[in-house]
């Protein structure tokens, strides 16, 4: 093994170096971002130069990504109460007057009897 003692580099037991590393979550997040970026770069390159796709068709697994977008949008709409889910509170029924919250419940005609 080759060893060269010098004072020009940081010593292994420097003060304050304990516990200052990256957390597991940060490392996993960085790895995930790198994997996704490499996936898209290689996928776009393959679809462009091998398949001959142009424009949005270059995105690998485009149908999957569109379905993910639609699924996320439906989830956000349901959380906001704008979706077609049962039990959601629609935001157009809620108003505020003088700091008080008023919920308009005059939509009884929509109830199933």
N, CA, C and O atoms as a GROMACS GRO file, in nm:
protein
  452
    1UNK      N    1   0.084  -0.117   0.000
    1UNK     CA    2   0.000   0.000   0.000
    1UNK      C    3   0.089   0.124   0.000
    1UNK      O    4   0.191   0.129   0.069
    2UNK      N    5   0.050   0.221  -0.076
    2UNK     CA    6   0.125   0.345  -0.086
    2UNK      C    7   0.066   0.447   0.009
    2UNK      O    8  -0.055   0.471   0.006
    3UNK      N    9   0.146   0.508   0.093
    3UNK     CA   10   0.099   0.606   0.191
    3UNK      C   11   0.191   0.727   0.187
    3UNK      O   12   0.313   0.713   0.185
    4UNK      N   13   0.130   0.845   0.185
    4UNK     CA   14   0.208   0.967   0.179
    4UNK      C   15   0.157   1.062   0.287
    4UNK      O   16   0.056   1.129   0.266
    5UNK      N   17   0.222   1.070   0.400
    5UNK     CA   18   0.177   1.158   0.508
    5UNK      C   19   0.202   1.305   0.472
    5UNK      O   20   0.313   1.344   0.436
    6UNK      N   21   0.098   1.383   0.481
    6UNK     CA   22   0.109   1.526   0.451
    6UNK      C   23   0.006   1.602   0.532
    6UNK      O   24  -0.096   1.547   0.573
    7UNK      N   25   0.032   1.728   0.556
    7UNK     CA   26  -0.063   1.812   0.628
    7UNK      C   27  -0.151   1.892   0.532
    7UNK      O   28  -0.228   1.978   0.577
    8UNK      N   29  -0.142   1.867   0.404
    8UNK     CA   30  -0.216   1.943   0.304
    8UNK      C   31  -0.358   1.889   0.282
    8UNK      O   32  -0.438   1.954   0.214
    9UNK      N   33  -0.389   1.776   0.336
    9UNK     CA   34  -0.523   1.719   0.321
    9UNK      C   35  -0.590   1.714   0.457
    9UNK      O   36  -0.523   1.727   0.560
   10UNK      N   37  -0.718   1.694   0.459
   10UNK     CA   38  -0.793   1.688   0.585
   10UNK      C   39  -0.758   1.562   0.660
   10UNK      O   40  -0.755   1.454   0.601
   11UNK      N   41  -0.732   1.573   0.788
   11UNK     CA   42  -0.703   1.454   0.867
   11UNK      C   43  -0.829   1.369   0.885
   11UNK      O   44  -0.941   1.421   0.882
   12UNK      N   45  -0.811   1.241   0.902
   12UNK     CA   46  -0.923   1.149   0.914
   12UNK      C   47  -1.004   1.172   1.039
   12UNK      O   48  -1.124   1.145   1.040
   13UNK      N   49  -0.943   1.222   1.145
   13UNK     CA   50  -1.014   1.241   1.271
   13UNK      C   51  -1.034   1.390   1.301
   13UNK      O   52  -1.015   1.433   1.415
   14UNK      N   53  -1.073   1.467   1.201
   14UNK     CA   54  -1.092   1.611   1.219
   14UNK      C   55  -1.213   1.638   1.307
   14UNK      O   56  -1.309   1.561   1.307
   15UNK      N   57  -1.207   1.748   1.383
   15UNK     CA   58  -1.318   1.785   1.469
   15UNK      C   59  -1.440   1.821   1.384
   15UNK      O   60  -1.427   1.886   1.280
   16UNK      N   61  -1.556   1.778   1.430
   16UNK     CA   62  -1.680   1.813   1.362
   16UNK      C   63  -1.713   1.724   1.244
   16UNK      O   64  -1.814   1.746   1.177
   17UNK      N   65  -1.632   1.623   1.216
   17UNK     CA   66  -1.661   1.538   1.102
   17UNK      C   67  -1.752   1.421   1.138
   17UNK      O   68  -1.800   1.351   1.049
   18UNK      N   69  -1.776   1.400   1.266
   18UNK     CA   70  -1.862   1.289   1.309
   18UNK      C   71  -2.008   1.329   1.291
   18UNK      O   72  -2.050   1.434   1.340
   19UNK      N   73  -2.086   1.246   1.222
   19UNK     CA   74  -2.229   1.270   1.206
   19UNK      C   75  -2.264   1.376   1.102
   19UNK      O   76  -2.379   1.419   1.098
   20UNK      N   77  -2.173   1.418   1.022
   20UNK     CA   78  -2.200   1.521   0.923
   20UNK      C   79  -2.222   1.465   0.783
   20UNK      O   80  -2.231   1.541   0.687
   21UNK      N   81  -2.231   1.333   0.770
   21UNK     CA   82  -2.252   1.273   0.639
   21UNK      C   83  -2.397   1.284   0.594
   21UNK      O   84  -2.483   1.335   0.666
   22UNK      N   85  -2.422   1.238   0.474
   22UNK     CA   86  -2.558   1.241   0.420
   22UNK      C   87  -2.642   1.133   0.484
   22UNK      O   88  -2.593   1.026   0.519
   23UNK      N   89  -2.770   1.163   0.499
   23UNK     CA   90  -2.861   1.064   0.555
   23UNK      C   91  -2.896   0.961   0.448
   23UNK      O   92  -2.871   0.982   0.329
   24UNK      N   93  -2.955   0.852   0.491
   24UNK     CA   94  -2.995   0.745   0.399
   24UNK      C   95  -3.100   0.798   0.302
   24UNK      O   96  -3.098   0.765   0.183
   25UNK      N   97  -3.192   0.879   0.353
   25UNK     CA   98  -3.298   0.935   0.266
   25UNK      C   99  -3.238   1.020   0.154
   25UNK      O  100  -3.280   1.008   0.039
   26UNK      N  101  -3.142   1.104   0.187
   26UNK     CA  102  -3.079   1.188   0.085
   26UNK      C  103  -3.008   1.103  -0.020
   26UNK      O  104  -3.017   1.131  -0.140
   27UNK      N  105  -2.939   1.000   0.025
   27UNK     CA  106  -2.868   0.913  -0.069
   27UNK      C  107  -2.966   0.840  -0.162
   27UNK      O  108  -2.943   0.831  -0.282
   28UNK      N  109  -3.076   0.789  -0.105
   28UNK     CA  110  -3.176   0.720  -0.188
   28UNK      C  111  -3.242   0.816  -0.285
   28UNK      O  112  -3.268   0.780  -0.400
   29UNK      N  113  -3.269   0.938  -0.241
   29UNK     CA  114  -3.329   1.038  -0.329
   29UNK      C  115  -3.236   1.073  -0.444
   29UNK      O  116  -3.280   1.084  -0.558
   30UNK      N  117  -3.108   1.091  -0.415
   30UNK     CA  118  -3.010   1.121  -0.520
   30UNK      C  119  -3.002   1.005  -0.618
   30UNK      O  120  -2.998   1.026  -0.740
   31UNK      N  121  -2.998   0.882  -0.566
   31UNK     CA  122  -2.992   0.765  -0.655
   31UNK      C  123  -3.117   0.756  -0.743
   31UNK      O  124  -3.106   0.725  -0.861
   32UNK      N  125  -3.233   0.783  -0.686
   32UNK     CA  126  -3.357   0.777  -0.763
   32UNK      C  127  -3.356   0.882  -0.875
   32UNK      O  128  -3.394   0.852  -0.988
   33UNK      N  129  -3.313   1.003  -0.844
   33UNK     CA  130  -3.308   1.109  -0.945
   33UNK      C  131  -3.210   1.071  -1.056
   33UNK      O  132  -3.240   1.091  -1.174
   34UNK      N  133  -3.094   1.019  -1.020
   34UNK     CA  134  -2.994   0.979  -1.120
   34UNK      C  135  -3.049   0.867  -1.209
   34UNK      O  136  -3.032   0.870  -1.330
   35UNK      N  137  -3.115   0.767  -1.149
   35UNK     CA  138  -3.171   0.656  -1.226
   35UNK      C  139  -3.278   0.706  -1.323
   35UNK      O  140  -3.281   0.663  -1.439
   36UNK      N  141  -3.366   0.796  -1.277
   36UNK     CA  142  -3.472   0.848  -1.364
   36UNK      C  143  -3.412   0.930  -1.479
   36UNK      O  144  -3.457   0.918  -1.593
   37UNK      N  145  -3.313   1.012  -1.450
   37UNK     CA  146  -3.250   1.094  -1.555
   37UNK      C  147  -3.181   1.005  -1.658
   37UNK      O  148  -3.196   1.026  -1.778
   38UNK      N  149  -3.106   0.905  -1.612
   38UNK     CA  150  -3.038   0.814  -1.705
   38UNK      C  151  -3.141   0.736  -1.787
   38UNK      O  152  -3.122   0.715  -1.907
   39UNK      N  153  -3.250   0.692  -1.723
   39UNK     CA  154  -3.358   0.621  -1.792
   39UNK      C  155  -3.414   0.706  -1.906
   39UNK      O  156  -3.431   0.658  -2.018
   40UNK      N  157  -3.444   0.834  -1.877
   40UNK     CA  158  -3.500   0.920  -1.980
   40UNK      C  159  -3.399   0.950  -2.090
   40UNK      O  160  -3.436   0.952  -2.208
   41UNK      N  161  -3.274   0.974  -2.056
   41UNK     CA  162  -3.173   1.005  -2.158
   41UNK      C  163  -3.153   0.885  -2.251
   41UNK      O  164  -3.154   0.901  -2.373
   42UNK      N  165  -3.136   0.766  -2.193
   42UNK     CA  166  -3.118   0.647  -2.277
   42UNK      C  167  -3.244   0.614  -2.355
   42UNK      O  168  -3.237   0.575  -2.472
   43UNK      N  169  -3.361   0.629  -2.292
   43UNK     CA  170  -3.487   0.601  -2.361
   43UNK      C  171  -3.513   0.694  -2.477
   43UNK      O  172  -3.555   0.651  -2.584
   44UNK      N  173  -3.489   0.823  -2.456
   44UNK     CA  174  -3.508   0.920  -2.564
   44UNK      C  175  -3.408   0.895  -2.676
   44UNK      O  176  -3.444   0.901  -2.793
   45UNK      N  177  -3.283   0.866  -2.640
   45UNK     CA  178  -3.184   0.837  -2.743
   45UNK      C  179  -3.220   0.715  -2.826
   45UNK      O  180  -3.207   0.716  -2.948
   46UNK      N  181  -3.266   0.610  -2.760
   46UNK     CA  182  -3.307   0.488  -2.830
   46UNK      C  183  -3.426   0.515  -2.922
   46UNK      O  184  -3.426   0.476  -3.038
   47UNK      N  185  -3.527   0.582  -2.868
   47UNK     CA  186  -3.649   0.605  -2.947
   47UNK      C  187  -3.623   0.702  -3.063
   47UNK      O  188  -3.686   0.693  -3.168
   48UNK      N  189  -3.530   0.794  -3.043
   48UNK     CA  190  -3.501   0.891  -3.150
   48UNK      C  191  -3.416   0.830  -3.261
   48UNK      O  192  -3.448   0.844  -3.379
   49UNK      N  193  -3.307   0.762  -3.224
   49UNK     CA  194  -3.212   0.717  -3.324
   49UNK      C  195  -3.236   0.576  -3.375
   49UNK      O  196  -3.198   0.545  -3.488
   50UNK      N  197  -3.298   0.490  -3.296
   50UNK     CA  198  -3.324   0.353  -3.340
   50UNK      C  199  -3.465   0.341  -3.398
   50UNK      O  200  -3.484   0.285  -3.506
   51UNK      N  201  -3.563   0.393  -3.325
   51UNK     CA  202  -3.702   0.382  -3.368
   51UNK      C  203  -3.737   0.491  -3.468
   51UNK      O  204  -3.822   0.470  -3.555
   52UNK      N  205  -3.673   0.608  -3.457
   52UNK     CA  206  -3.701   0.718  -3.548
   52UNK      C  207  -3.814   0.808  -3.502
   52UNK      O  208  -3.874   0.879  -3.583
   53UNK      N  209  -3.845   0.807  -3.374
   53UNK     CA  210  -3.953   0.888  -3.321
   53UNK      C  211  -3.911   1.034  -3.312
   53UNK      O  212  -3.792   1.066  -3.300
   54UNK      N  213  -4.010   1.123  -3.319
   54UNK     CA  214  -3.987   1.266  -3.308
   54UNK      C  215  -4.088   1.326  -3.212
   54UNK      O  216  -4.195   1.269  -3.191
   55UNK      N  217  -4.056   1.441  -3.155
   55UNK     CA  218  -4.148   1.512  -3.066
   55UNK      C  219  -4.175   1.434  -2.938
   55UNK      O  220  -4.085   1.372  -2.881
   56UNK      N  221  -4.302   1.437  -2.894
   56UNK     CA  222  -4.340   1.368  -2.771
   56UNK      C  223  -4.326   1.217  -2.782
   56UNK      O  224  -4.317   1.148  -2.680
   57UNK      N  225  -4.324   1.164  -2.903
   57UNK     CA  226  -4.310   1.020  -2.922
   57UNK      C  227  -4.174   0.968  -2.875
   57UNK      O  228  -4.156   0.847  -2.859
   58UNK      N  229  -4.080   1.057  -2.853
   58UNK     CA  230  -3.947   1.017  -2.807
   58UNK      C  231  -3.947   0.974  -2.661
   58UNK      O  232  -3.858   0.901  -2.618
   59UNK      N  233  -4.046   1.019  -2.584
   59UNK     CA  234  -4.050   0.987  -2.441
   59UNK      C  235  -4.075   0.838  -2.424
   59UNK      O  236  -4.173   0.786  -2.478
   60UNK      N  237  -3.988   0.769  -2.350
   60UNK     CA  238  -4.009   0.625  -2.333
   60UNK      C  239  -4.133   0.596  -2.250
   60UNK      O  240  -4.158   0.663  -2.149
   61UNK      N  241  -4.212   0.496  -2.292
   61UNK     CA  242  -4.336   0.457  -2.224
   61UNK      C  243  -4.429   0.575  -2.204
   61UNK      O  244  -4.476   0.600  -2.092
   62UNK      N  245  -4.456   0.648  -2.311
   62UNK     CA  246  -4.537   0.769  -2.304
   62UNK      C  247  -4.677   0.742  -2.249
   62UNK      O  248  -4.728   0.822  -2.171
   63UNK      N  249  -4.738   0.631  -2.287
   63UNK     CA  250  -4.873   0.599  -2.239
   63UNK      C  251  -4.874   0.583  -2.087
   63UNK      O  252  -4.967   0.626  -2.020
   64UNK      N  253  -4.770   0.520  -2.032
   64UNK     CA  254  -4.761   0.503  -1.887
   64UNK      C  255  -4.751   0.638  -1.817
   64UNK      O  256  -4.819   0.661  -1.718
   65UNK      N  257  -4.666   0.728  -1.867
   65UNK     CA  258  -4.649   0.857  -1.803
   65UNK      C  259  -4.774   0.941  -1.813
   65UNK      O  260  -4.806   1.017  -1.721
   66UNK      N  261  -4.848   0.930  -1.925
   66UNK     CA  262  -4.975   1.001  -1.936
   66UNK      C  263  -5.076   0.948  -1.836
   66UNK      O  264  -5.149   1.027  -1.775
   67UNK      N  265  -5.081   0.816  -1.816
   67UNK     CA  266  -5.175   0.761  -1.720
   67UNK      C  267  -5.136   0.801  -1.577
   67UNK      O  268  -5.224   0.822  -1.493
   68UNK      N  269  -5.007   0.812  -1.549
   68UNK     CA  270  -4.964   0.859  -1.416
   68UNK      C  271  -5.010   1.002  -1.394
   68UNK      O  272  -5.057   1.037  -1.286
   69UNK      N  273  -4.996   1.086  -1.496
   69UNK     CA  274  -5.039   1.225  -1.484
   69UNK      C  275  -5.188   1.233  -1.459
   69UNK      O  276  -5.233   1.309  -1.374
   70UNK      N  277  -5.266   1.155  -1.534
   70UNK     CA  278  -5.411   1.156  -1.517
   70UNK      C  279  -5.451   1.103  -1.380
   70UNK      O  280  -5.543   1.155  -1.317
   71UNK      N  281  -5.382   1.000  -1.333
   71UNK     CA  282  -5.410   0.946  -1.201
   71UNK      C  283  -5.378   1.044  -1.090
   71UNK      O  284  -5.454   1.057  -0.994
   72UNK      N  285  -5.265   1.114  -1.103
   72UNK     CA  286  -5.230   1.213  -1.002
   72UNK      C  287  -5.328   1.330  -1.005
   72UNK      O  288  -5.364   1.383  -0.900
   73UNK      N  289  -5.372   1.370  -1.125
   73UNK     CA  290  -5.468   1.480  -1.134
   73UNK      C  291  -5.601   1.441  -1.072
   73UNK      O  292  -5.663   1.523  -1.004
   74UNK      N  293  -5.646   1.318  -1.093
   74UNK     CA  294  -5.770   1.270  -1.032
   74UNK      C  295  -5.758   1.268  -0.880
   74UNK      O  296  -5.853   1.302  -0.810
   75UNK      N  297  -5.642   1.227  -0.830
   75UNK     CA  298  -5.621   1.224  -0.685
   75UNK      C  299  -5.624   1.364  -0.626
   75UNK      O  300  -5.684   1.387  -0.522
   76UNK      N  301  -5.559   1.459  -0.693
   76UNK     CA  302  -5.558   1.597  -0.646
   76UNK      C  303  -5.700   1.654  -0.650
   76UNK      O  304  -5.742   1.723  -0.557
   77UNK      N  305  -5.774   1.625  -0.756
   77UNK     CA  306  -5.912   1.673  -0.766
   77UNK      C  307  -5.999   1.617  -0.654
   77UNK      O  308  -6.081   1.688  -0.598
   78UNK      N  309  -5.981   1.489  -0.622
   78UNK     CA  310  -6.059   1.429  -0.513
   78UNK      C  311  -6.022   1.491  -0.380
   78UNK      O  312  -6.109   1.514  -0.296
   79UNK      N  313  -5.893   1.520  -0.359
   79UNK     CA  314  -5.851   1.583  -0.234
   79UNK      C  315  -5.907   1.724  -0.222
   79UNK      O  316  -5.938   1.770  -0.113
   80UNK      N  317  -5.919   1.792  -0.334
   80UNK     CA  318  -5.976   1.927  -0.333
   80UNK      C  319  -6.129   1.924  -0.327
   80UNK      O  320  -6.191   2.029  -0.307
   81UNK      N  321  -6.188   1.808  -0.344
   81UNK     CA  322  -6.333   1.798  -0.342
   81UNK      C  323  -6.397   1.824  -0.477
   81UNK      O  324  -6.518   1.841  -0.486
   82UNK      N  325  -6.318   1.827  -0.582
   82UNK     CA  326  -6.370   1.854  -0.715
   82UNK      C  327  -6.393   1.727  -0.794
   82UNK      O  328  -6.450   1.730  -0.903
   83UNK      N  329  -6.350   1.614  -0.740
   83UNK     CA  330  -6.363   1.487  -0.811
   83UNK      C  331  -6.503   1.432  -0.800
   83UNK      O  332  -6.592   1.493  -0.740
   84UNK      N  333  -6.522   1.317  -0.858
   84UNK     CA  334  -6.654   1.255  -0.858
   84UNK      C  335  -6.668   1.155  -0.744
   84UNK      O  336  -6.752   1.066  -0.750
   85UNK      N  337  -6.586   1.169  -0.641
   85UNK     CA  338  -6.592   1.076  -0.528
   85UNK      C  339  -6.710   1.105  -0.436
   85UNK      O  340  -6.762   1.216  -0.436
   86UNK      N  341  -6.751   1.007  -0.360
   86UNK     CA  342  -6.861   1.023  -0.266
   86UNK      C  343  -6.806   1.079  -0.136
   86UNK      O  344  -6.701   1.035  -0.089
   87UNK      N  345  -6.875   1.176  -0.079
   87UNK     CA  346  -6.835   1.229   0.050
   87UNK      C  347  -6.742   1.348   0.043
   87UNK      O  348  -6.702   1.401   0.147
   88UNK      N  349  -6.705   1.391  -0.075
   88UNK     CA  350  -6.617   1.507  -0.086
   88UNK      C  351  -6.694   1.636  -0.066
   88UNK      O  352  -6.813   1.643  -0.097
   89UNK      N  353  -6.628   1.737  -0.016
   89UNK     CA  354  -6.689   1.867   0.000
   89UNK      C  355  -6.642   1.954  -0.114
   89UNK      O  356  -6.523   1.979  -0.130
   90UNK      N  357  -6.736   2.000  -0.195
   90UNK     CA  358  -6.699   2.082  -0.309
   90UNK      C  359  -6.666   2.223  -0.262
   90UNK      O  360  -6.732   2.276  -0.173
   91UNK      N  361  -6.565   2.282  -0.320
   91UNK     CA  362  -6.520   2.413  -0.275
   91UNK      C  363  -6.618   2.523  -0.314
   91UNK      O  364  -6.613   2.630  -0.255
   92UNK      N  365  -6.706   2.501  -0.413
   92UNK     CA  366  -6.802   2.605  -0.450
   92UNK      C  367  -6.916   2.616  -0.350
   92UNK      O  368  -6.996   2.709  -0.359
   93UNK      N  369  -6.925   2.523  -0.254
   93UNK     CA  370  -7.027   2.529  -0.150
   93UNK      C  371  -6.978   2.598  -0.024
   93UNK      O  372  -7.055   2.616   0.070
   94UNK      N  373  -6.852   2.637  -0.020
   94UNK     CA  374  -6.793   2.693   0.101
   94UNK      C  375  -6.763   2.840   0.078
   94UNK      O  376  -6.697   2.877  -0.019
   95UNK      N  377  -6.812   2.924   0.168
   95UNK     CA  378  -6.783   3.067   0.161
   95UNK      C  379  -6.742   3.114   0.300
   95UNK      O  380  -6.766   3.046   0.399
   96UNK      N  381  -6.681   3.230   0.305
   96UNK     CA  382  -6.647   3.290   0.434
   96UNK      C  383  -6.711   3.426   0.442
   96UNK      O  384  -6.712   3.503   0.346
   97UNK      N  385  -6.767   3.456   0.560
   97UNK     CA  386  -6.829   3.585   0.585
   97UNK      C  387  -6.782   3.635   0.720
   97UNK      O  388  -6.813   3.575   0.822
   98UNK      N  389  -6.710   3.743   0.722
   98UNK     CA  390  -6.663   3.800   0.847
   98UNK      C  391  -6.578   3.704   0.928
   98UNK      O  392  -6.583   3.707   1.051
   99UNK      N  393  -6.499   3.619   0.863
   99UNK     CA  394  -6.414   3.525   0.933
   99UNK      C  395  -6.482   3.394   0.968
   99UNK      O  396  -6.416   3.300   1.012
  100UNK      N  397  -6.616   3.387   0.949
  100UNK     CA  398  -6.688   3.263   0.980
  100UNK      C  399  -6.699   3.179   0.853
  100UNK      O  400  -6.710   3.233   0.743
  101UNK      N  401  -6.696   3.048   0.869
  101UNK     CA  402  -6.704   2.954   0.757
  101UNK      C  403  -6.849   2.914   0.737
  101UNK      O  404  -6.912   2.863   0.829
  102UNK      N  405  -6.902   2.935   0.617
  102UNK     CA  406  -7.040   2.900   0.584
  102UNK      C  407  -7.038   2.790   0.479
  102UNK      O  408  -6.975   2.805   0.374
  103UNK      N  409  -7.107   2.681   0.505
  103UNK     CA  410  -7.116   2.572   0.409
  103UNK      C  411  -7.258   2.569   0.356
  103UNK      O  412  -7.354   2.555   0.432
  104UNK      N  413  -7.273   2.582   0.224
  104UNK     CA  414  -7.403   2.583   0.159
  104UNK      C  415  -7.447   2.440   0.134
  104UNK      O  416  -7.387   2.370   0.053
  105UNK      N  417  -7.551   2.395   0.204
  105UNK     CA  418  -7.599   2.258   0.191
  105UNK      C  419  -7.732   2.251   0.117
  105UNK      O  420  -7.813   2.164   0.148
  106UNK      N  421  -7.756   2.338   0.022
  106UNK     CA  422  -7.884   2.335  -0.048
  106UNK      C  423  -7.880   2.244  -0.171
  106UNK      O  424  -7.960   2.263  -0.263
  107UNK      N  425  -7.793   2.149  -0.173
  107UNK     CA  426  -7.786   2.057  -0.286
  107UNK      C  427  -7.847   1.922  -0.249
  107UNK      O  428  -7.794   1.817  -0.286
  108UNK      N  429  -7.960   1.924  -0.175
  108UNK     CA  430  -8.026   1.801  -0.133
  108UNK      C  431  -8.084   1.723  -0.250
  108UNK      O  432  -8.109   1.602  -0.238
  109UNK      N  433  -8.107   1.789  -0.363
  109UNK     CA  434  -8.163   1.718  -0.479
  109UNK      C  435  -8.065   1.614  -0.532
  109UNK      O  436  -8.105   1.525  -0.607
  110UNK      N  437  -7.938   1.623  -0.495
  110UNK     CA  438  -7.840   1.525  -0.541
  110UNK      C  439  -7.838   1.400  -0.454
  110UNK      O  440  -7.774   1.301  -0.489
  111UNK      N  441  -7.906   1.404  -0.340
  111UNK     CA  442  -7.907   1.288  -0.251
  111UNK      C  443  -7.984   1.173  -0.312
  111UNK      O  444  -8.085   1.194  -0.380
  112UNK      N  445  -7.936   1.054  -0.290
  112UNK     CA  446  -8.004   0.934  -0.338
  112UNK      C  447  -8.098   0.888  -0.229
  112UNK      O  448  -8.055   0.862  -0.116
  113UNK      N  449  -8.225   0.877  -0.261
  113UNK     CA  450  -8.326   0.835  -0.161
  113UNK      C  451  -8.372   0.695  -0.191
  113UNK      O  452  -8.456   0.641  -0.120
   0.00000   0.00000   0.00000
